[in-house]
Amino acid sequence: MRLSDLQTKYIVNVQDGKNIGNIIDAKINENTGEIESLVIDPNKNFFSFTKGKIDTEINWKCIEKIGEDVILVNISL
């Protein structure tokens, strides 16, 4: 699977079913070549209620499932 394939998918939080945003980049571990996190362009409506700086990265370990149209993540905000 390519990064461009991931970028077309919605990112949905399994805790509340909300769309989080879209993938704009990925952080890769230089030593192992593994994806460490996905960098997202947050959905303005999703993050509008939070205070302070928004972390726009989702750790790879938080990904529950990558489907045909959706990436399910489990994160607490």
WOPE-V281680 format. One record per helix or strand of 2 or more residues. SS is the DSSP state (H for helix, E for strand). FROM is the first residue (numbers start at 1). TO is the last residue. If there is no record, write none. Layout:
{{SS/FROM/TO} {SS/FROM/TO}}
This chain:
{{H/3/7} {E/10/13} {E/19/28} {E/35/42} {H/44/47} {E/57/59} {H/60/62} {E/63/66} {E/70/73}}
